[in-house]
Amino acid sequence: MVSVMNEQNILLQRVDNDEIKIINQYYTCQLSSFDADLQKTSQYLTQAILLEVNTHPKPGLVTRLSNGSHNDMSIITFMMSSAVLSKAFQDLQDIGTAHQGSLDELFKKIRSYGISAERELLRVTKGINTQRGILFAGGLVSGVAGYAMSHGGDRQAIIPLIKKMTAGLVDKELRSLAYRGTTAGEKLFKESGITGIRGEVEKGFPSVLKHGLPALKQAVDKGANLNDALVQTLIALMTVVEDSNVVWRTDLATLFEVQNIAANILALGGVFTDLGRKAIAKAEKYFESKRISPGGSADLLSITITLYLLENKEFPYDIF
């Protein structure tokens, strides 16, 4: 029979042979309850991306019942890429756990691994960009969670560590490179000043902490089933997220329109009222007619779910 330690050795050899001995020392440490929960971060991220894509209705986005504003992807495409992301999240958590250097060095490791994971994502989807945004954001969360766990931190250390690790990211990767305008992010920053997911992570996910999580907790407390709670959370995020996906597919004015539409849906009660549900249905049709797809908000819905699970371990059994 293979021992638990041998199973860990096999698992970690795919990350870094030179660091296996170090990481095994941490795995044999006594973990607090919060530290032990950090071990589940990659699992929570996988659950989050699966829940996000299955949630319905989501105006302009792929769901279990609709392709939204997309004619090049479906729930099947997302299932293919989600398998890639699941492995990536676990690998990055292992990399973070084994890391003994600085946060800047960890960021470089996460970025390096992310490039290879992105190639695999595009391979299995035949070149379709389904989840690159959440690969970046979720990869940071999983890598930092592993780092926090092996350095005596708990779940509350994740956001501060991400802010510290990505300090100056927008300046380094957008302002200093904006003159090139070669990538989508650089072009959007050059044309509209949009910082997208880079700005969100550098600030410590303010959209999630100030809008996503409160909306999810409120929906759960009000007795919404899980699907409806996630729809409500997405709409709340759409009111504030600087969604580069919306701007890339349309323009900056449309982003402001999306935020106003989402705010109006919430004002009407969202999933909790007939008027709110009718407004969501109307937004679905309008977004599809204009090719609007709030993919940045969808990525942050996944981060919201992950942080909720890190805090609460599970959803209430009676909201499914």
C-alpha positions as CSV (number, residue, x, y, z in Angstrom):
1,M,0.0,0.0,0.0
2,V,1.3,3.5,-0.9
3,S,1.7,5.7,2.2
4,V,0.1,9.1,2.5
5,M,3.6,10.7,2.3
6,N,4.4,8.8,-0.8
7,E,1.2,9.9,-2.4
8,Q,2.2,13.5,-1.6
9,N,5.6,12.9,-3.1
10,I,4.1,11.7,-6.4
11,L,1.7,14.7,-6.4
12,L,4.4,17.2,-5.8
13,Q,7.0,15.9,-8.3
14,R,5.0,17.5,-11.1
15,V,5.6,20.9,-9.4
16,D,9.2,21.1,-8.4
17,N,11.5,18.2,-7.6
18,D,13.9,20.5,-5.7
19,E,11.2,21.6,-3.3
20,I,9.5,18.3,-2.5
21,K,11.5,17.9,0.8
22,I,10.5,21.4,1.9
23,I,6.8,21.0,1.1
24,N,6.6,17.6,2.8
25,Q,7.8,19.3,6.0
26,Y,4.8,21.7,5.9
27,Y,2.4,18.9,5.1
28,T,3.4,17.1,8.3
29,C,2.9,20.3,10.4
30,Q,-0.2,20.6,12.7
31,L,-2.6,22.8,10.9
32,S,-5.2,25.1,12.5
33,S,-8.8,24.7,11.3
34,F,-8.5,27.8,9.0
35,D,-5.1,26.5,7.7
36,A,-6.7,23.2,6.8
37,D,-9.5,25.0,5.0
38,L,-6.9,26.7,2.8
39,Q,-6.0,23.3,1.5
40,K,-9.4,23.3,-0.2
41,T,-8.9,26.5,-2.1
42,S,-8.3,24.9,-5.4
43,Q,-11.3,22.7,-4.9
44,Y,-13.5,25.7,-4.1
45,L,-12.2,27.4,-7.2
46,T,-13.2,24.4,-9.3
47,Q,-16.6,24.3,-7.8
48,A,-16.9,28.1,-8.3
49,I,-16.2,28.0,-12.1
50,L,-18.6,25.1,-12.6
51,L,-21.3,26.9,-10.6
52,E,-20.8,30.1,-12.5
53,V,-21.1,28.7,-15.9
54,N,-24.2,26.6,-15.0
55,T,-26.0,29.5,-13.4
56,H,-29.0,30.7,-15.4
57,P,-30.1,33.3,-16.5
58,K,-27.0,35.4,-17.0
59,P,-27.5,38.2,-19.6
60,G,-25.0,37.8,-22.5
61,L,-23.2,34.9,-20.9
62,V,-23.0,31.1,-21.4
63,T,-25.2,29.1,-19.1
64,R,-26.5,25.6,-18.9
65,L,-29.4,26.7,-21.0
66,S,-28.0,29.4,-23.3
67,N,-24.9,30.4,-25.3
68,G,-25.7,34.1,-24.5
69,S,-24.0,36.5,-26.9
70,H,-21.6,33.9,-28.1
71,N,-21.8,31.8,-31.3
72,D,-18.3,30.2,-30.7
73,M,-18.8,28.6,-27.3
74,S,-21.2,26.7,-25.2
75,I,-21.5,24.8,-21.9
76,I,-19.5,22.0,-23.6
77,T,-16.6,24.4,-24.4
78,F,-16.6,25.5,-20.8
79,M,-16.5,21.9,-19.5
80,M,-13.4,21.2,-21.6
81,S,-11.6,24.3,-20.3
82,S,-12.8,23.9,-16.7
83,A,-10.9,20.6,-16.5
84,V,-7.7,22.4,-17.5
85,L,-8.4,25.1,-14.9
86,S,-9.1,22.6,-12.1
87,K,-5.6,21.0,-12.6
88,A,-4.1,24.4,-12.9
89,F,-5.6,25.6,-9.6
90,Q,-4.3,22.6,-7.7
91,D,-0.8,22.8,-9.3
92,L,-0.6,26.5,-8.5
93,Q,-1.6,25.9,-4.9
94,D,1.2,23.3,-4.7
95,I,3.6,25.8,-6.2
96,G,2.6,28.4,-3.6
97,T,2.9,25.9,-0.7
98,A,6.4,24.9,-1.8
99,H,7.6,28.5,-2.5
100,Q,10.3,29.8,-0.1
101,G,11.2,33.0,-1.9
102,S,9.6,36.5,-2.2
103,L,6.1,37.2,-3.3
104,D,7.5,38.8,-6.4
105,E,9.2,35.5,-7.3
106,L,6.0,33.6,-6.6
107,F,4.1,35.9,-9.0
108,K,6.7,35.1,-11.7
109,K,6.2,31.4,-11.1
110,I,2.4,31.8,-11.2
111,R,2.6,33.8,-14.4
112,S,5.0,31.2,-16.0
113,Y,2.8,28.3,-15.1
114,G,-0.3,30.3,-16.3
115,I,1.2,30.7,-19.7
116,S,1.4,27.0,-20.2
117,A,-2.0,26.4,-18.7
118,E,-3.4,29.0,-21.1
119,R,-1.9,27.2,-24.0
120,E,-3.6,24.0,-22.9
121,L,-6.9,25.8,-22.4
122,L,-6.8,27.1,-25.9
123,R,-5.8,23.7,-27.2
124,V,-8.8,21.8,-25.7
125,T,-11.2,24.6,-26.8
126,K,-9.8,24.7,-30.3
127,G,-8.6,28.3,-29.8
128,I,-11.7,29.7,-28.0
129,N,-11.0,32.0,-25.0
130,T,-13.5,30.7,-22.4
131,Q,-11.8,31.3,-19.1
132,R,-8.5,33.1,-19.4
133,G,-9.6,35.8,-17.0
134,I,-10.5,33.4,-14.2
135,L,-7.3,31.4,-14.9
136,F,-5.3,34.6,-14.0
137,A,-7.4,35.7,-11.0
138,G,-8.1,32.2,-9.7
139,G,-4.5,31.3,-10.2
140,L,-3.4,34.1,-8.0
141,V,-5.9,33.1,-5.3
142,S,-4.8,29.4,-5.4
143,G,-1.1,30.2,-5.4
144,V,-1.3,32.7,-2.6
145,A,-3.5,30.3,-0.6
146,G,-0.8,27.7,-0.7
147,Y,1.8,30.3,0.2
148,A,-0.3,31.5,3.1
149,M,-0.9,28.0,4.4
150,S,2.8,27.1,4.5
151,H,3.8,30.4,6.1
152,G,1.4,30.3,9.0
153,G,-1.4,32.4,7.5
154,D,-5.1,31.8,7.3
155,R,-7.9,32.7,4.7
156,Q,-7.8,36.3,5.9
157,A,-4.2,36.6,4.6
158,I,-5.1,35.9,1.0
159,I,-6.3,39.3,-0.1
160,P,-3.6,41.3,1.6
161,L,-1.0,39.0,0.1
162,I,-2.4,39.3,-3.3
163,K,-2.4,43.1,-3.0
164,K,1.2,43.1,-1.9
165,M,2.3,40.6,-4.6
166,T,0.6,42.6,-7.4
167,A,1.4,46.1,-6.2
168,G,2.3,48.3,-9.2
169,L,1.0,45.7,-11.7
170,V,-1.1,48.2,-13.7
171,D,2.0,50.5,-14.0
172,K,4.3,47.7,-15.0
173,E,2.0,45.9,-17.4
174,L,-0.3,48.6,-18.7
175,R,1.0,52.2,-18.3
176,S,4.5,51.3,-19.2
177,L,3.4,49.2,-22.2
178,A,0.4,51.1,-23.3
179,Y,2.2,52.7,-26.2
180,R,2.5,49.3,-27.8
181,G,-1.1,48.4,-27.6
182,T,-0.4,44.8,-28.7
183,T,-2.6,42.8,-26.3
184,A,-6.3,43.3,-25.7
185,G,-5.6,44.7,-22.2
186,E,-3.0,47.1,-23.5
187,K,-5.2,48.4,-26.3
188,L,-8.2,48.9,-23.9
189,F,-6.0,50.8,-21.4
190,K,-4.5,52.9,-24.2
191,E,-7.9,53.8,-25.6
192,S,-10.2,53.9,-22.5
193,G,-8.0,53.7,-19.4
194,I,-9.6,50.4,-18.5
195,T,-7.4,48.4,-16.1
196,G,-9.7,45.3,-16.1
197,I,-8.7,42.3,-14.0
198,R,-5.2,43.6,-13.4
199,G,-6.7,46.7,-11.6
200,E,-9.1,44.5,-9.7
201,V,-6.5,42.2,-8.3
202,E,-4.0,45.0,-7.5
203,K,-6.7,46.7,-5.4
204,G,-7.5,43.4,-3.7
205,F,-10.8,42.5,-5.4
206,P,-12.9,45.5,-4.2
207,S,-15.8,44.6,-6.4
208,V,-16.0,41.2,-4.8
209,L,-15.5,42.4,-1.2
210,K,-17.8,45.4,-1.4
211,H,-20.5,44.1,-3.7
212,G,-20.2,40.4,-4.6
213,L,-19.9,38.9,-1.2
214,P,-22.5,41.1,0.5
215,A,-25.0,40.4,-2.3
216,L,-24.4,36.6,-2.1
217,K,-24.7,36.6,1.7
218,Q,-27.9,38.7,1.6
219,A,-29.5,36.4,-1.1
220,V,-28.6,33.3,0.9
221,D,-30.1,34.9,4.1
222,K,-33.3,35.8,2.2
223,G,-33.7,32.2,1.3
224,A,-32.9,32.2,-2.4
225,N,-31.9,28.9,-3.9
226,L,-28.3,28.7,-5.0
227,N,-28.9,29.4,-8.7
228,D,-30.9,32.5,-7.9
229,A,-28.4,33.7,-5.3
230,L,-25.7,33.5,-7.9
231,V,-27.8,35.4,-10.5
232,Q,-28.4,38.2,-7.9
233,T,-24.7,38.3,-7.1
234,L,-23.7,38.6,-10.7
235,I,-26.1,41.5,-11.2
236,A,-24.7,43.2,-8.2
237,L,-21.1,42.8,-9.6
238,M,-22.2,44.1,-13.0
239,T,-23.2,47.5,-11.4
240,V,-19.6,48.3,-10.6
241,V,-17.1,46.0,-12.4
242,E,-14.8,47.7,-14.9
243,D,-15.5,44.9,-17.4
244,S,-12.9,44.8,-20.1
245,N,-14.8,42.1,-21.9
246,V,-17.8,44.4,-22.4
247,V,-15.6,47.2,-23.7
248,W,-13.6,44.9,-25.9
249,R,-16.7,43.6,-27.6
250,T,-18.5,46.9,-27.7
251,D,-17.3,50.2,-26.3
252,L,-16.9,52.2,-23.1
253,A,-20.4,53.8,-23.4
254,T,-21.9,50.3,-23.4
255,L,-20.1,49.4,-20.2
256,F,-21.8,52.3,-18.5
257,E,-25.1,51.2,-20.0
258,V,-24.6,47.7,-18.6
259,Q,-23.9,49.1,-15.1
260,N,-27.0,51.2,-15.3
261,I,-29.1,48.2,-16.5
262,A,-27.8,46.1,-13.7
263,A,-28.5,48.8,-11.1
264,N,-32.1,49.1,-12.4
265,I,-32.6,45.3,-12.1
266,L,-31.5,45.5,-8.4
267,A,-33.7,48.5,-7.8
268,L,-36.6,46.4,-9.1
269,G,-35.8,43.6,-6.7
270,G,-33.7,41.3,-8.9
271,V,-34.5,37.7,-8.6
272,F,-36.8,38.4,-5.6
273,T,-39.6,40.1,-7.6
274,D,-41.5,39.5,-10.8
275,L,-40.4,42.9,-12.1
276,G,-36.8,42.1,-11.4
277,R,-37.0,38.8,-13.2
278,K,-38.7,40.5,-16.2
279,A,-35.9,43.0,-16.3
280,I,-33.3,40.2,-16.3
281,A,-35.1,38.5,-19.2
282,K,-35.2,41.8,-21.1
283,A,-31.5,42.3,-20.5
284,E,-30.8,38.9,-21.9
285,K,-32.4,39.7,-25.2
286,Y,-30.8,43.1,-25.4
287,F,-27.3,41.9,-24.5
288,E,-27.6,39.2,-27.2
289,S,-28.7,41.7,-29.8
290,K,-25.7,44.0,-29.0
291,R,-23.1,41.2,-28.5
292,I,-22.7,42.3,-24.9
293,S,-21.0,39.7,-22.6
294,P,-20.0,40.7,-19.1
295,G,-17.3,38.1,-18.8
296,G,-15.3,40.1,-16.3
297,S,-18.2,40.1,-13.9
298,A,-18.6,36.4,-14.4
299,D,-14.9,35.8,-13.5
300,L,-15.5,37.8,-10.3
301,L,-18.6,35.8,-9.5
302,S,-16.3,32.8,-9.4
303,I,-13.9,34.6,-7.0
304,T,-16.9,35.6,-4.9
305,I,-18.1,32.0,-4.6
306,T,-14.5,30.9,-3.7
307,L,-14.2,33.4,-0.9
308,Y,-17.6,32.6,0.4
309,L,-16.7,28.9,0.6
310,L,-13.4,29.7,2.3
311,E,-15.3,31.6,4.9
312,N,-18.3,29.3,5.3
313,K,-17.0,25.9,4.0
314,E,-20.3,25.1,2.3
315,F,-23.6,26.6,1.2
316,P,-26.6,26.1,3.5
317,Y,-28.1,22.7,2.7
318,D,-31.6,24.1,2.2
319,I,-30.8,26.6,-0.6
320,F,-30.2,24.0,-3.3
